[in-house]
């Protein structure tokens, strides 16, 4: 050790300062920087866990309407199937779409919070209606926009617009697309509401 100290003292002053700066840089990037990055990572994970715990606490202590909003359910769920069917028909009729096909069946969800939301003995179901129609591209996009704004619609899960063959030759500038739209909502039935 004495040999190392005498070697260090024998170096020119500029070399000693450069060596000291190098040691400090190695300590900073080798010890402090990794520790700071790990601390930031742990802080982010702790914040994420805190938000999850707070959300769970809110879900467990809140009323049905708050739970419905947390699950993305429409606020007024009385008979969503009828309400959704009526809203889709209303939107399509308002845009002059007459030839249409609407299909769909509810799918029960198996979630602990979902069953509690529906009430004891009740069920929570996800309903996706597949709406298919032919119209001009402008009418199809207007229908999509109106469905997105409808309070009964939780989401539009699939949108396909395909040009109908031969539509450009059917008239001067006439264009037609076949639209297939997945309209999603949630149904709550049975149990306490």
C-alpha positions in Angstrom: 0.0 0.0 0.0 2.9 2.3 0.8 4.3 1.6 -2.7 1.0 2.7 -4.2 0.9 5.9 -2.2 4.5 6.8 -3.1 3.8 6.0 -6.8 0.7 8.4 -6.6 2.8 11.1 -5.0 5.5 10.7 -7.6 3.1 11.5 -10.4 2.9 15.1 -11.8 0.1 17.2 -10.3 -2.0 17.2 -13.5 -1.8 13.4 -13.6 -2.9 13.1 -9.9 -6.0 15.3 -10.6 -6.8 13.3 -13.8 -6.5 10.0 -11.8 -8.7 11.4 -9.0 -11.3 12.5 -11.6 -11.2 9.1 -13.2 -11.8 7.4 -9.9 -14.7 9.7 -9.1 -16.3 9.0 -12.6 -16.0 5.3 -12.1 -17.6 5.6 -8.7 -20.4 7.8 -10.1 -21.2 5.6 -13.1 -20.4 2.3 -11.3 -22.2 2.8 -8.0 -24.3 5.9 -7.8 -26.0 5.8 -11.3 -27.1 2.2 -11.1 -28.4 2.8 -7.5 -30.3 5.9 -8.7 -31.8 4.0 -11.6 -32.9 1.2 -9.4 -34.4 3.6 -6.9 -36.4 5.3 -9.7 -37.6 1.9 -10.9 -38.7 0.9 -7.4 -40.4 4.3 -7.0 -42.4 3.8 -10.2 -43.4 0.3 -9.2 -44.5 1.6 -5.8 -46.6 4.3 -7.4 -48.2 1.8 -9.7 -49.0 -0.5 -6.8 -50.4 2.4 -4.8 -52.7 3.3 -7.7 -53.8 -0.3 -8.0 -54.5 -0.6 -4.3 -56.4 2.8 -4.3 -58.5 1.6 -7.4 -59.3 -1.6 -5.7 -60.3 0.2 -2.5 -62.5 2.6 -4.5 -64.1 -0.3 -6.3 -64.8 -2.2 -3.1 -66.3 0.9 -1.3 -68.2 2.5 -4.1 -71.8 2.2 -5.3 -73.1 0.4 -8.4 -72.9 3.5 -10.7 -69.3 4.2 -9.9 -68.5 0.5 -10.4 -70.4 0.7 -13.7 -68.2 3.6 -14.8 -65.1 1.8 -13.7 -66.0 -1.2 -15.9 -67.0 1.1 -18.8 -70.7 0.2 -18.6 -73.3 2.6 -19.9 -74.8 4.7 -17.1 -78.4 3.7 -17.8 -78.5 -0.1 -18.0 -82.1 -1.2 -17.7 -82.5 -3.5 -20.7 -79.3 -2.7 -22.7 -80.2 -5.2 -25.5 -83.4 -3.3 -26.3 -81.7 0.1 -25.8 -78.8 -0.8 -28.0 -81.0 -2.3 -30.7 -83.1 0.8 -30.7 -80.1 3.1 -30.8 -78.5 1.2 -33.7 -81.7 1.2 -35.6 -82.2 4.9 -34.9 -78.7 5.8 -36.1 -79.0 3.7 -39.3 -82.5 5.1 -40.1 -81.4 8.7 -39.5 -78.7 8.2 -42.3 -81.1 6.5 -44.7 -79.6 3.0 -44.4 -82.4 0.5 -45.1 -80.8 -2.7 -46.1 -79.0 -3.9 -43.0 -78.3 -7.0 -40.9 -77.8 -7.0 -37.2 -76.6 -10.1 -35.3 -75.2 -10.7 -31.9 -75.5 -12.7 -28.7 -74.4 -11.8 -25.2 -71.4 -13.5 -23.6 -71.4 -13.9 -19.8 -68.3 -12.6 -18.0 -66.8 -14.5 -15.2 -65.2 -11.8 -13.1 -65.4 -11.4 -9.3 -66.0 -7.7 -9.5 -68.3 -8.1 -12.4 -70.6 -10.5 -10.5 -70.6 -8.2 -7.5 -71.5 -5.3 -9.7 -74.5 -7.3 -11.2 -75.7 -8.2 -7.7 -76.1 -11.6 -5.9 -77.6 -14.0 -8.4 -77.2 -11.5 -11.3 -75.0 -11.8 -14.3 -72.9 -9.4 -16.3 -72.7 -10.0 -20.0 -70.8 -8.5 -22.9 -72.9 -7.9 -25.9 -71.4 -7.3 -29.4 -73.8 -6.7 -32.2 -72.4 -7.1 -35.7 -74.0 -4.5 -37.9 -73.6 -4.9 -41.7 -74.9 -2.5 -44.3 -74.0 -1.0 -47.7 -73.9 2.8 -48.1 -71.7 5.5 -49.5 -68.4 6.0 -47.6 -69.6 9.4 -46.2 -72.8 7.8 -44.8 -70.8 4.9 -43.4 -68.4 7.2 -41.6 -71.3 9.3 -40.3 -72.9 6.1 -38.9 -69.6 5.2 -37.2 -69.3 8.7 -35.7 -72.9 8.6 -34.3 -72.5 5.1 -32.9 -69.3 6.3 -31.1 -71.2 9.1 -29.5 -74.2 7.0 -28.4 -74.4 6.5 -24.6 -75.6 2.9 -25.0 -72.4 2.0 -26.8 -69.4 1.1 -24.7 -67.0 0.6 -27.7 -66.8 -0.1 -31.4 -64.6 -3.1 -31.4 -64.2 -3.9 -35.1 -64.8 -1.7 -38.2 -64.4 -2.9 -41.7 -65.2 -0.9 -44.8 -64.8 -2.7 -48.1 -65.6 -1.4 -51.6 -68.5 -3.2 -53.2 -67.5 -4.5 -56.6 -69.2 -2.9 -59.5 -70.4 0.1 -57.5 -68.3 2.6 -59.5 -69.9 1.4 -62.7 -73.4 1.6 -61.4 -73.6 5.4 -61.9 -71.6 8.5 -62.5 -69.4 8.8 -59.4 -71.6 6.5 -57.3 -69.5 4.6 -54.7 -70.7 2.0 -52.3 -68.9 0.3 -49.4 -70.0 -2.7 -47.3 -69.6 -1.7 -43.6 -69.2 -4.3 -40.9 -69.2 -2.7 -37.4 -68.9 -4.5 -34.0 -71.0 -2.5 -31.5 -70.2 -3.4 -27.9 -72.1 -2.8 -24.7 -72.6 -4.5 -21.3 -75.7 -6.1 -20.0 -76.6 -6.4 -16.3 -79.4 -8.7 -15.4 -80.9 -10.3 -12.3 -79.8 -9.7 -8.7 -80.0 -6.4 -6.9 -79.6 -3.4 -9.1 
